[in-house]
Every structure is written in C-alpha cells, then in structure tokens.
Amino acid sequence: MIKSAIVLGSAIFCAVLAGTGVLSLDPHPEIPASAASASVATAVTNLSATVSDSHITAIPKAADGHFWANASVNAHAVRFLVDTGATVVALTPQDAQRLGFDPASLVYNRKVTTANGATDAAAVTLSSVSVGQSAVQDVQALVLKDGLTTSLLGMSYLGRLSRIEATPSSLILHP
C-alpha cells in the first residue's frame, strides 16, 4: 500500500514538474485527438483526465466512483469506462463507426450478456489502443449491436499490460 502511494505520488509529482500533457477527449470528434490537450489544473476538475509519465499512467477515480480513460484507438480518441469485469474491449456502434467500422455491415454472430441484458456482438480487431504510455497492438474487441451507452475498456487490453494497480484514488497502468 505504501509502495503504491509512493509510486502514485511520484508519478503525479513528475508529471506536474515535467509539464506532462493530460490526455483529454475533446467532445468534437472532427478535431484529432493529438490536438486535444488540457492543463494540469483542468485534470483536477476534469473527471475523465488521464495523467501519465514515462513509465506509468494514472487514471484518477471520478466522482461517480468509476475510472474513465481517454484512449487513442487506431489514431482516434475514444472515451472508455474501465471495466475489469469485461472480457474484451466493447465498443458502442457510434465509437465503432468513428474508428472506421461500418456497424451496418458487421456480422453480429456472438451472443453476449451485459449489465443491460443479452445482445448480439460483432468481433473486430483494433490495430492499436493507447492510454497514456500504455500501448497495445492488435486488441480483440466486440461491437455491441445495442444496450451499451459507453465503450468499455476490458481485459483484452488491460490483461496485456505488465501490471495494473487499483488504489483508493486511481487506477495505475504499467505498460
């Protein structure tokens, strides 16, 4: 516990001192993710902010008790709810379309059960998923036909990191 607190404190301290950028998902998808940035002060109030340094990425716990991650997926910004209970990354049809998948032409041949009940899903592969410094290539994902209001960052991404840690105030990703 003390080690986690020291690691987290050091990461945040280094990020502030080094002027490390804060990943922020701009609500305007026509603006590239690389153009979206925010100050450290904004990160404190922006519940979906992600602070990173060269070794780890710390995702602060939001006021709603969840961890929200801003990711770069196939070079597009996607806001995810981090869900360690999800076997794979799960995309809404809207996010899938922004990533270049045509939801109408996908083959929804998988049955899945979500918190909202059963639905159909289509398997896709994401070329790259990055949250801060934690990048993973060729990530398996599902596009859910319906029942999902927010895309989920599941274990097909998280399980490929070297380590993830949950503290009372943040989720720490180790590439």
Backbone as CSV, one residue per row, in Angstrom:
resi,resn,N_x,N_y,N_z,CA_x,CA_y,CA_z,C_x,C_y,C_z
1,MET,0.826,-1.185,0.000,0.000,0.000,0.000,0.873,1.251,0.000
2,ILE,1.898,1.260,0.826,2.795,2.409,0.882,3.537,2.541,-0.436
3,LYS,3.975,1.405,-1.001,4.675,1.438,-2.291,3.783,2.024,-3.364
4,SER,2.516,1.620,-3.392,1.577,2.149,-4.386,1.392,3.649,-4.202
5,ALA,1.294,4.098,-2.963,1.133,5.528,-2.691,2.367,6.299,-3.132
6,ILE,3.547,5.740,-2.880,4.784,6.401,-3.292,4.875,6.457,-4.806
7,VAL,4.551,5.346,-5.472,4.594,5.306,-6.931,3.619,6.325,-7.509
8,LEU,2.395,6.340,-6.996,1.397,7.270,-7.494,1.816,8.706,-7.229
9,GLY,2.262,8.998,-6.014,2.695,10.351,-5.672,3.848,10.810,-6.548
10,SER,4.811,9.919,-6.748,5.956,10.247,-7.601,5.516,10.501,-9.031
11,ALA,4.608,9.676,-9.520,4.134,9.832,-10.899,3.440,11.172,-11.093
12,ILE,2.582,11.525,-10.160,1.867,12.791,-10.277,2.833,13.959,-10.124
13,PHE,3.745,13.871,-9.167,4.739,14.921,-8.960,5.581,15.119,-10.212
14,CYS,6.075,14.021,-10.789,6.893,14.107,-12.007,6.086,14.662,-13.167
15,ALA,4.838,14.258,-13.257,4.001,14.740,-14.347,3.797,16.243,-14.258
16,VAL,3.569,16.735,-13.045,3.381,18.167,-12.861,4.672,18.912,-13.151
17,LEU,5.792,18.442,-12.596,7.066,19.125,-12.804,7.520,19.098,-14.255
18,ALA,7.316,17.988,-14.905,7.771,17.860,-16.289,6.791,18.482,-17.275
19,GLY,5.666,18.931,-16.768,4.678,19.519,-17.668,4.055,18.481,-18.572
20,THR,3.975,17.262,-18.060,3.422,16.175,-18.856,2.011,16.518,-19.270
21,GLY,1.704,16.237,-20.521,0.370,16.535,-21.056,-0.686,15.687,-20.407
22,VAL,-1.852,16.198,-20.413,-3.006,15.474,-19.906,-3.851,15.104,-21.104
23,LEU,-4.128,13.816,-21.265,-4.966,13.375,-22.372,-6.388,13.815,-22.098
24,SER,-6.987,14.421,-23.065,-8.348,14.895,-22.898,-9.128,14.588,-24.162
25,LEU,-10.275,14.053,-24.018,-11.123,13.737,-25.159,-11.977,14.945,-25.463
26,ASP,-11.719,15.579,-26.569,-12.495,16.730,-26.991,-13.851,16.234,-27.451
27,PRO,-14.935,16.881,-27.053,-16.247,16.416,-27.456,-16.521,16.601,-28.949
28,HIS,-15.593,17.223,-29.680,-15.750,17.429,-31.113,-14.889,16.426,-31.851
29,PRO,-15.450,15.300,-32.331,-14.652,14.243,-32.941,-13.930,14.674,-34.210
30,GLU,-14.325,15.805,-34.823,-13.629,16.228,-36.022,-12.250,16.792,-35.716
31,ILE,-11.969,17.087,-34.447,-10.658,17.563,-34.056,-9.823,16.364,-33.653
32,PRO,-8.634,16.171,-34.252,-7.815,14.996,-33.929,-7.478,14.934,-32.443
33,ALA,-7.342,13.706,-31.931,-7.019,13.505,-30.517,-5.721,14.188,-30.160
34,SER,-4.767,14.230,-31.091,-3.481,14.855,-30.788,-3.624,16.350,-30.569
35,ALA,-4.717,16.952,-31.063,-4.917,18.381,-30.885,-5.567,18.692,-29.545
36,ALA,-6.111,17.672,-28.898,-6.778,17.897,-27.618,-5.757,17.881,-26.495
37,SER,-5.754,18.943,-25.688,-4.852,18.979,-24.544,-5.503,19.790,-23.445
38,ALA,-4.991,19.647,-22.238,-5.534,20.378,-21.107,-4.432,20.620,-20.111
39,SER,-4.635,21.576,-19.249,-3.633,21.880,-18.230,-3.795,20.936,-17.050
40,VAL,-2.784,20.905,-16.192,-2.864,20.057,-15.004,-4.006,20.514,-14.117
41,ALA,-4.269,21.816,-14.086,-5.389,22.310,-13.288,-6.702,21.752,-13.810
42,THR,-6.835,21.643,-15.121,-8.037,21.071,-15.697,-8.163,19.606,-15.317
43,ALA,-7.047,18.897,-15.221,-7.080,17.475,-14.883,-7.713,17.244,-13.527
44,VAL,-7.529,18.187,-12.624,-8.096,18.032,-11.292,-9.614,18.091,-11.358
45,THR,-10.141,18.954,-12.242,-11.590,19.087,-12.321,-12.204,18.225,-13.407
46,ASN,-11.418,17.822,-14.403,-11.935,17.001,-15.491,-11.933,15.547,-15.056
47,LEU,-13.117,14.993,-14.839,-13.211,13.652,-14.283,-12.730,12.572,-15.234
48,SER,-12.556,12.898,-16.511,-12.109,11.891,-17.461,-10.642,12.050,-17.816
49,ALA,-9.904,12.810,-17.031,-8.497,13.067,-17.347,-7.629,11.860,-17.044
50,THR,-6.533,11.761,-17.756,-5.554,10.721,-17.529,-4.194,11.395,-17.414
51,VAL,-3.474,11.169,-16.315,-2.154,11.750,-16.126,-1.132,10.655,-16.376
52,SER,-0.080,10.976,-17.120,0.912,9.954,-17.413,2.319,10.498,-17.270
53,ASP,3.280,9.617,-17.011,4.691,9.951,-17.105,5.329,8.894,-17.982
54,SER,6.639,8.821,-18.021,7.282,7.926,-18.971,7.149,6.444,-18.616
55,HIS,6.677,6.130,-17.434,6.622,4.722,-17.044,5.223,4.217,-16.745
56,ILE,4.395,5.047,-16.197,3.063,4.592,-15.810,2.014,5.601,-16.252
57,THR,0.785,5.166,-16.221,-0.341,6.051,-16.476,-1.292,5.902,-15.304
58,ALA,-1.633,7.019,-14.674,-2.560,7.001,-13.546,-3.890,7.584,-14.000
59,ILE,-4.947,6.812,-13.842,-6.287,7.261,-14.187,-6.999,7.578,-12.874
60,PRO,-7.317,8.844,-12.628,-7.961,9.194,-11.362,-9.396,8.677,-11.288
61,LYS,-9.808,8.332,-10.079,-11.191,7.897,-9.869,-12.095,9.117,-9.997
62,ALA,-13.146,8.986,-10.766,-14.097,10.070,-10.969,-15.044,10.179,-9.777
63,ALA,-15.753,11.259,-9.720,-16.710,11.478,-8.636,-17.781,10.398,-8.596
64,ASP,-18.067,9.778,-9.747,-19.077,8.716,-9.786,-18.527,7.369,-9.312
65,GLY,-17.225,7.344,-8.921,-16.614,6.124,-8.413,-16.007,5.240,-9.483
66,HIS,-16.124,5.632,-10.743,-15.596,4.846,-11.859,-14.274,5.420,-12.350
67,PHE,-13.577,4.624,-13.142,-12.355,5.067,-13.794,-12.677,5.280,-15.264
68,TRP,-12.506,6.508,-15.737,-12.770,6.863,-17.130,-11.438,7.113,-17.815
69,ALA,-11.186,6.422,-18.915,-9.913,6.545,-19.633,-10.135,7.138,-21.013
70,ASN,-9.298,8.105,-21.347,-9.267,8.654,-22.694,-8.176,7.923,-23.443
71,ALA,-8.570,7.235,-24.495,-7.620,6.406,-25.232,-7.493,6.879,-26.666
72,SER,-6.393,6.489,-27.264,-6.212,6.643,-28.699,-6.374,5.245,-29.285
73,VAL,-7.387,5.086,-30.124,-7.669,3.796,-30.744,-7.585,3.980,-32.253
74,ASN,-6.653,3.270,-32.867,-6.451,3.423,-34.317,-6.342,4.906,-34.683
75,ALA,-5.628,5.668,-33.837,-5.376,7.102,-34.034,-6.618,7.975,-33.876
76,HIS,-7.663,7.480,-33.211,-8.872,8.257,-32.922,-9.097,8.274,-31.412
77,ALA,-9.629,9.364,-30.915,-9.918,9.485,-29.489,-11.205,8.744,-29.135
78,VAL,-11.136,7.946,-28.064,-12.314,7.239,-27.559,-12.295,7.338,-26.038
79,ARG,-13.429,7.667,-25.465,-13.559,7.708,-24.001,-14.150,6.380,-23.554
80,PHE,-13.437,5.714,-22.635,-13.849,4.398,-22.147,-14.165,4.426,-20.662
81,LEU,-15.089,3.585,-20.266,-15.266,3.219,-18.872,-14.375,2.002,-18.662
82,VAL,-13.440,2.067,-17.729,-12.555,0.930,-17.473,-13.372,-0.135,-16.754
83,ASP,-13.367,-1.345,-17.305,-14.196,-2.422,-16.778,-13.400,-3.725,-16.726
84,THR,-12.834,-4.027,-15.557,-12.051,-5.253,-15.408,-12.938,-6.493,-15.468
85,GLY,-14.240,-6.308,-15.378,-15.177,-7.430,-15.489,-15.563,-7.744,-16.921
86,ALA,-15.139,-6.893,-17.855,-15.425,-7.137,-19.271,-14.287,-7.960,-19.861
87,THR,-14.605,-9.079,-20.463,-13.597,-9.960,-21.034,-12.831,-9.282,-22.160
88,VAL,-13.520,-8.505,-22.960,-12.894,-7.828,-24.095,-13.275,-6.355,-24.099
89,VAL,-12.574,-5.583,-24.916,-12.964,-4.205,-25.172,-14.306,-4.258,-25.887
90,ALA,-15.253,-3.464,-25.429,-16.586,-3.437,-26.030,-16.864,-2.030,-26.540
91,LEU,-17.254,-1.941,-27.805,-17.492,-0.642,-28.445,-18.967,-0.413,-28.717
92,THR,-19.382,0.827,-28.544,-20.706,1.215,-28.990,-20.672,1.293,-30.517
93,PRO,-21.815,1.169,-31.178,-21.824,1.321,-32.637,-21.296,2.694,-33.076
94,GLN,-21.558,3.727,-32.283,-21.101,5.078,-32.628,-19.573,5.159,-32.598
95,ASP,-18.951,4.604,-31.552,-17.487,4.616,-31.486,-16.895,3.739,-32.586
96,ALA,-17.518,2.602,-32.852,-17.027,1.719,-33.910,-17.031,2.456,-35.255
97,GLN,-18.082,3.202,-35.519,-18.165,3.933,-36.779,-17.081,5.004,-36.864
98,ARG,-16.825,5.729,-35.761,-15.756,6.733,-35.758,-14.392,6.096,-35.984
99,LEU,-14.252,4.822,-35.617,-12.984,4.107,-35.797,-12.858,3.489,-37.186
100,GLY,-13.865,3.673,-38.025,-13.778,3.177,-39.389,-14.515,1.877,-39.663
101,PHE,-15.208,1.350,-38.681,-16.009,0.142,-38.883,-17.424,0.569,-39.264
102,ASP,-18.032,-0.132,-40.193,-19.411,0.153,-40.575,-20.327,-0.783,-39.793
103,PRO,-20.977,-0.271,-38.738,-21.818,-1.150,-37.914,-22.891,-1.894,-38.705
104,ALA,-23.383,-1.309,-39.773,-24.429,-1.961,-40.566,-23.902,-3.166,-41.338
105,SER,-22.604,-3.190,-41.638,-22.067,-4.309,-42.420,-21.341,-5.357,-41.562
106,LEU,-21.269,-5.134,-40.259,-20.620,-6.119,-39.384,-21.512,-7.342,-39.218
107,VAL,-20.891,-8.471,-38.915,-21.626,-9.717,-38.690,-21.786,-9.902,-37.173
108,TYR,-23.003,-9.728,-36.691,-23.299,-9.835,-35.255,-23.657,-11.291,-34.933
109,ASN,-22.632,-12.122,-34.855,-22.855,-13.557,-34.660,-22.432,-14.060,-33.281
110,ARG,-22.229,-13.162,-32.354,-21.861,-13.553,-30.989,-22.912,-13.054,-30.014
111,LYS,-23.304,-13.942,-29.127,-24.252,-13.566,-28.069,-23.452,-13.158,-26.843
112,VAL,-23.775,-12.007,-26.278,-23.090,-11.555,-25.068,-24.132,-11.111,-24.053
113,THR,-23.737,-11.169,-22.802,-24.597,-10.699,-21.722,-23.928,-9.506,-21.069
114,THR,-24.663,-8.416,-20.994,-24.158,-7.191,-20.377,-25.017,-6.877,-19.153
115,ALA,-24.679,-5.802,-18.482,-25.482,-5.364,-17.343,-26.900,-5.012,-17.785
116,ASN,-27.050,-4.673,-19.070,-28.369,-4.327,-19.607,-29.091,-5.522,-20.217
117,GLY,-28.501,-6.707,-20.116,-29.132,-7.898,-20.676,-28.378,-8.458,-21.857
118,ALA,-28.999,-9.396,-22.551,-28.362,-10.077,-23.676,-28.464,-9.237,-24.948
119,THR,-27.425,-9.333,-25.767,-27.405,-8.648,-27.060,-26.478,-9.394,-28.005
120,ASP,-26.460,-8.975,-29.235,-25.572,-9.552,-30.235,-24.355,-8.659,-30.401
121,ALA,-23.231,-9.279,-30.785,-21.988,-8.536,-30.958,-21.233,-9.043,-32.174
122,ALA,-20.408,-8.152,-32.716,-19.556,-8.487,-33.854,-18.102,-8.343,-33.422
123,ALA,-17.270,-9.317,-33.773,-15.854,-9.284,-33.414,-15.090,-8.402,-34.400
124,VAL,-14.187,-7.563,-33.849,-13.285,-6.735,-34.656,-11.918,-6.757,-33.981
125,THR,-10.906,-6.344,-34.710,-9.570,-6.209,-34.141,-9.154,-4.755,-34.251
126,LEU,-8.706,-4.183,-33.144,-8.224,-2.805,-33.109,-6.717,-2.830,-33.305
127,SER,-6.221,-2.106,-34.275,-4.787,-2.112,-34.572,-3.966,-1.653,-33.387
128,SER,-4.434,-0.598,-32.704,-3.698,-0.096,-31.540,-4.642,0.563,-30.562
129,VAL,-4.348,0.370,-29.286,-5.075,1.025,-28.205,-4.028,1.561,-27.242
130,SER,-4.066,2.877,-26.984,-3.107,3.500,-26.072,-3.838,4.354,-25.057
131,VAL,-3.496,4.155,-23.798,-3.937,5.035,-22.729,-2.642,5.542,-22.099
132,GLY,-2.352,6.814,-22.272,-1.074,7.350,-21.814,0.065,6.607,-22.485
133,GLN,0.985,6.083,-21.690,2.143,5.357,-22.207,1.891,3.867,-22.377
134,SER,0.685,3.431,-22.090,0.363,2.009,-22.138,-0.299,1.655,-23.467
135,ALA,0.530,1.268,-24.437,0.045,0.957,-25.785,0.047,-0.545,-26.018
136,VAL,-1.005,-1.035,-26.670,-1.132,-2.448,-27.006,-1.581,-2.533,-28.464
137,GLN,-0.993,-3.444,-29.204,-1.315,-3.649,-30.616,-2.256,-4.848,-30.780
138,ASP,-3.033,-4.832,-31.850,-3.921,-5.942,-32.216,-4.798,-6.403,-31.053
139,VAL,-5.669,-5.529,-30.622,-6.551,-5.783,-29.478,-7.897,-6.303,-29.969
140,GLN,-8.305,-7.449,-29.447,-9.608,-8.013,-29.780,-10.704,-7.180,-29.132
141,ALA,-11.774,-6.932,-29.878,-12.879,-6.129,-29.366,-14.188,-6.643,-29.948
142,LEU,-15.269,-6.223,-29.328,-16.609,-6.529,-29.820,-17.362,-5.226,-30.011
143,VAL,-18.112,-5.147,-31.095,-19.042,-4.041,-31.295,-20.404,-4.582,-30.894
144,LEU,-21.011,-3.970,-29.868,-22.315,-4.433,-29.412,-23.412,-3.766,-30.230
145,LYS,-24.347,-4.574,-30.674,-25.420,-4.072,-31.533,-26.255,-3.026,-30.807
146,ASP,-26.551,-3.284,-29.541,-27.317,-2.332,-28.743,-27.088,-2.606,-27.263
147,GLY,-27.597,-1.698,-26.412,-27.520,-1.901,-24.973,-26.293,-1.316,-24.303
148,LEU,-25.407,-0.695,-25.070,-24.185,-0.132,-24.500,-24.175,1.366,-24.780
149,THR,-24.110,2.168,-23.724,-24.104,3.626,-23.910,-22.694,4.207,-23.911
150,THR,-21.744,3.469,-23.361,-20.348,3.896,-23.297,-19.473,2.702,-23.634
151,SER,-18.432,2.944,-24.409,-17.499,1.861,-24.721,-16.757,1.443,-23.458
152,LEU,-16.424,0.153,-23.366,-15.778,-0.410,-22.180,-14.349,-0.835,-22.504
153,LEU,-13.416,-0.449,-21.647,-12.023,-0.863,-21.785,-11.860,-2.134,-20.964
154,GLY,-11.930,-3.270,-21.631,-11.930,-4.563,-20.958,-10.579,-5.247,-20.939
155,MET,-10.613,-6.518,-20.556,-9.390,-7.283,-20.300,-8.601,-7.653,-21.551
156,SER,-9.180,-7.586,-22.744,-8.374,-7.854,-23.936,-7.307,-6.775,-24.111
157,TYR,-7.504,-5.611,-23.509,-6.468,-4.570,-23.438,-5.737,-4.633,-22.099
158,LEU,-6.477,-4.544,-21.011,-5.875,-4.462,-19.671,-5.003,-5.671,-19.356
159,GLY,-5.424,-6.855,-19.768,-4.687,-8.077,-19.470,-3.362,-8.193,-20.204
160,ARG,-3.134,-7.337,-21.179,-1.883,-7.375,-21.924,-0.865,-6.368,-21.411
161,LEU,-1.236,-5.606,-20.398,-0.277,-4.705,-19.753,0.577,-5.520,-18.790
162,SER,1.739,-4.988,-18.421,2.587,-5.736,-17.499,1.971,-5.790,-16.102
163,ARG,1.184,-4.753,-15.770,0.558,-4.730,-14.436,-0.479,-3.619,-14.389
164,ILE,-1.541,-3.832,-13.625,-2.489,-2.773,-13.295,-2.673,-2.785,-11.793
165,GLU,-2.797,-1.606,-11.222,-2.980,-1.479,-9.771,-4.167,-0.575,-9.504
166,ALA,-4.986,-0.944,-8.548,-6.085,-0.097,-8.118,-5.764,0.444,-6.737
167,THR,-5.823,1.746,-6.590,-5.658,2.393,-5.294,-6.988,3.049,-4.960
168,PRO,-7.149,3.557,-3.760,-8.421,4.226,-3.449,-8.716,5.416,-4.352
169,SER,-7.700,6.026,-4.951,-7.940,7.230,-5.743,-7.625,7.106,-7.227
170,SER,-6.978,6.017,-7.651,-6.641,5.911,-9.065,-6.396,4.473,-9.491
171,LEU,-6.393,4.300,-10.791,-6.032,3.036,-11.405,-4.711,3.301,-12.126
172,ILE,-3.708,2.488,-11.846,-2.378,2.707,-12.392,-2.072,1.626,-13.413
173,LEU,-1.755,2.063,-14.642,-1.432,1.148,-15.734,0.064,1.143,-15.947
174,HIS,0.625,-0.058,-16.027,2.056,-0.223,-16.315,2.175,-0.849,-17.704
175,PRO,2.897,-0.176,-18.620,2.993,-0.713,-19.995,3.694,-2.058,-20.033
